[in-house]
Structure formats: structure tokens, C-alpha cells
Amino acid sequence: MFPRANENLADVLPLADLASPESVLGSRKDRHRATNLQAEILSRQGDAGDSDPVQTRIGRLLIKALGEIQWALQKGYGFSDASDLAEEVLRLEPNNADALVIRAVASAELNAYSEAIEDGEKALALQPRAGSDLGVCVADLLVAWRLAARERP
């Protein structure tokens, strides 16, 4: 199952998996092939006439952003690529909680804790699913980011 723009990433792939590099494809070429295939399938679903083209584009961008953040977490670089894709989603849909979470994780990995905290808090405010994987994970990350921000010179 591939996420549609109106689905939460946590419903399709728990955010805990987002932070576990073991679940990520091995090579950059394979990752791009897989995310492009997922995006193409989503696009074809949208072409069937039952989807808004903007929402289809948002869904495609979210798939790519998720692939990028997973890749970056595995390899330790590429966070700005994930952030750029999340930013594209946010230009189309400013209150997209999934894109905010992806951008927050990327920002934190780039040591931009204030931006990470701001995006994480906004994502939780938009979808305060306290009992969900997304809500619990983002809440835990916010605690870690706040501590890191205080310790940073």
C-alpha cells in the first residue's frame, strides 16, 4: 500500500521505521528506482480520475521525501535533499504534518534544533494523536531536540 496525500505516513509506515536504517534499501540507485516506482503507481492511480492532481503530486513528493530521509538516516548524509522535498510539499500544503515531521527530522540531523522543534510542535498540533506511533515518536524526538538545543554552545 502506498500513501495517498491525505493519509499519514505513520499509517503506512510507522515513524519508528523511519528512524531505523535497517529497513532502508541498500543503494541510492535502488532507492530511487523504488521511490520512483511508488510515485508512478500513485500517479497512475490519480490518472484514473478519482484524485486531485495536486493531492497526487503531494503524495508523490511525500513518497520521495520519505525515501530520502530513510536514505539519509542510513548513510548519515543527504538530509538537505529530504528537507527540500518536504519543503515542496509544504509549499503546496502548508499544514501537512507528515512533511513537517520529515523536515523536522532532517533539520535535527543538520543540528538546526530550533527549526526541528518548531516543525515538530506544529506537526503535533496538527495531528495530536498521542496514542499513535507518530504522536509518541514526535513527542520523544521533541524532548531529545530540546535537550540537544540546550547543550549546544
C-alpha positions in Angstrom: 0.0 0.0 0.0 1.3 3.5 -0.9 0.4 6.6 1.0 -2.1 9.0 -0.6 -1.6 12.6 0.2 -4.5 12.5 2.7 -3.0 9.5 4.6 -0.5 9.8 7.3 2.9 8.3 6.8 2.6 6.7 10.2 -0.5 4.8 9.0 1.5 3.4 6.0 5.0 3.1 7.5 5.4 3.7 11.3 7.7 6.6 12.1 9.8 4.2 14.1 10.8 2.5 10.8 11.7 6.0 9.5 14.4 6.1 12.2 15.7 2.5 11.6 18.2 2.4 8.8 18.0 -1.4 8.6 14.6 -1.0 6.8 16.1 1.1 4.1 17.2 0.0 0.6 20.9 -0.6 0.2 21.9 1.5 -2.8 21.0 5.0 -3.9 20.1 3.7 -7.4 17.8 1.1 -5.9 16.2 3.6 -3.6 15.5 6.0 -6.5 14.1 3.1 -8.5 11.8 2.0 -5.7 10.6 5.5 -4.8 10.0 6.4 -8.4 8.0 3.2 -8.9 5.9 4.0 -5.9 5.4 7.6 -7.1 4.5 6.3 -10.6 1.9 3.9 -9.2 0.4 6.7 -7.2 0.4 9.0 -10.2 -1.4 6.3 -12.3 -4.0 5.9 -9.5 -4.6 9.7 -9.8 -4.8 9.5 -13.6 -7.8 7.2 -13.2 -9.8 10.3 -12.5 -10.5 9.7 -8.8 -7.9 12.0 -7.4 -7.0 15.7 -7.4 -3.7 16.2 -9.3 -2.3 18.5 -6.6 -3.0 15.8 -4.0 -1.4 13.2 -6.3 1.7 15.4 -6.6 1.8 15.8 -2.8 1.6 12.1 -2.4 4.5 11.6 -4.9 6.6 14.1 -3.1 5.9 12.6 0.3 7.0 9.2 -1.0 10.2 10.7 -2.3 10.8 12.6 0.9 10.3 9.5 3.0 12.8 7.7 0.8 15.3 10.5 1.1 15.0 10.7 4.9 15.4 7.0 5.2 18.4 7.0 3.0 19.9 9.9 4.9 19.4 8.2 8.3 21.1 5.1 6.9 24.1 6.8 5.3 24.4 9.9 7.5 24.2 12.4 4.7 21.5 13.7 2.3 19.3 15.4 4.9 19.0 18.6 2.9 17.5 16.6 0.0 14.8 15.2 2.3 14.2 18.7 3.7 13.9 20.2 0.2 11.3 17.6 -0.8 9.3 18.2 2.4 9.5 21.9 1.7 8.0 21.3 -1.8 5.1 19.5 -0.1 4.7 22.4 2.4 4.5 24.9 -0.4 1.6 23.0 -1.8 0.0 22.2 1.6 1.4 24.3 4.4 -0.2 22.2 7.2 1.0 18.7 6.1 2.0 17.1 9.3 4.0 14.3 7.6 6.1 16.8 5.6 6.7 18.8 8.8 7.9 15.6 10.6 10.3 14.8 7.7 11.6 18.3 7.6 12.0 18.3 11.4 14.0 15.1 11.4 16.2 16.4 8.7 16.7 19.7 10.5 17.7 18.0 13.7 20.2 15.9 11.9 21.6 19.1 10.5 21.8 20.4 14.0 19.1 23.0 13.3 17.3 22.2 16.5 15.1 25.3 16.8 13.7 24.6 13.3 13.2 20.9 14.2 11.4 21.8 17.4 9.2 24.3 15.6 8.2 21.8 12.9 7.7 19.0 15.4 5.5 21.1 17.6 3.4 22.2 14.6 3.1 18.6 13.4 1.8 17.5 16.8 -0.6 20.5 17.0 -2.0 19.5 13.6 -2.3 15.8 14.5 -2.1 15.3 18.2 -2.5 11.6 18.0 -1.0 11.0 21.4 -1.5 7.2 21.4 -0.2 6.8 17.8 3.3 5.9 16.7 3.6 9.3 15.1 2.5 11.2 18.2 4.7 9.2 20.6 7.7 9.3 18.3 7.5 13.0 17.6 6.9 13.8 21.3 10.0 11.8 22.2 12.1 13.4 19.5 11.0 16.9 20.7 12.4 16.1 24.2 15.7 15.0 22.7 15.9 18.0 20.4 15.2 20.4 23.2 17.9 18.8 25.3 20.3 19.0 22.4 19.5 22.6 21.7 20.3 23.5 25.4 23.6 21.6 25.3 24.6 23.2 22.0 27.1 26.1 22.5 
